[in-house]
Amino acid sequence: MYEDILLNNNTALHNFELFVDGHRAFIDYKQHGDKYFLIHTEVPPELEGKGVAGALVEKTFKYLEANNFKMVPYCAYIKTYLKRHPEWERLME
């Protein structure tokens, strides 16, 4: 889902972002070396229930893996996502 929408790493705001239908969904992070601490996922009300959060998390994981980064999940949504998709635990530090 949302394959045609590119993930943006907004380093100035420390966010991974997706823009869908003019709305911004994001994951707030802190980076230390090769680790990304994923703090909070936010999807605007206009996009809730449309699979945007899951697409955002998956695109973020693919970005981290492609760039040889590890992650430390603090976000409750991301922790829940990992329970449903344990194959991504390979990115955990």
N, C-alpha and C positions, 0 to 999 in steps of 0.2 A: 504494500500500500504506500502511496506517495513516493514511488520510485523516481518519478520525474522531478521531485523537489530536492534541491541540493542542501545538505547540512552546511551551515556557516559556523566556523569557530570564531566568535567575536572575542578576540583576546583582550580588547580594551574593557569589555564588560565582564570577562570571565564567564561567558555563556556559550553553549552550543545552541544554535538557533535553527528553527524551521519557520518559514513564512508560508502560511496556508490561507488562501482566500483573504489576503490582506491583514491577517492576524499573526502575531508572533508567539510561538511556543518556545520554551527554552529550558535548558538544564544549567543551573548555576554550579560552577566548579571552582576549585582552587588547584593550581598545579605546583607540584614540588618535584623538580627533576623529571624523571620519566613516569611519575605517578599523577593521576588525576583523581582528586577527591570530589566525588559527585554528591553535591549537597542538597539540591532541591530541584524538582521538576515542576514546571508550571505551564498549564494550558489554559488559554482564555475561555470563558464560558461559551463563547460562540463556537468553539471547536470541540467541546466536551462530547464524549460518546461517539466520536468519529474515527477513533484509532490513531489520533495524532500523537498521543503520548507514547504509545508502543512503537510507532514509526520513528519518533525522535530518539528513543532509547536505543533501538536497533541500529540506526544510522550512527549514533554516537559510539556504540560498541565497535562497529565496523571501522570507523575512523581511528579509534584507539588501537585496534589490532593492526590495521594497515600501516600505522606509524610506530609500531613497537612500544606502545605505552601500556602501562598497567593502570588499574583503577581500584579505588577504595570507595565502596558505596556507603553513603550516609543517608541518602534519600529513601524514604519508606516505599515510594512507588518503584524505584529501581530494585530494592531488595525483593519486593513482591514479584517483579518481572523476572528476576534471577531464579526464583523458586519455580516459575513456570517454564523457564528456558535455562536449565542448569548447564547447558553446553557453553554458555558465556562465562561461567565461573573461571574458565581458563585465563581470563584477563585480570582476575583478582590477585592482589599482592598479599 
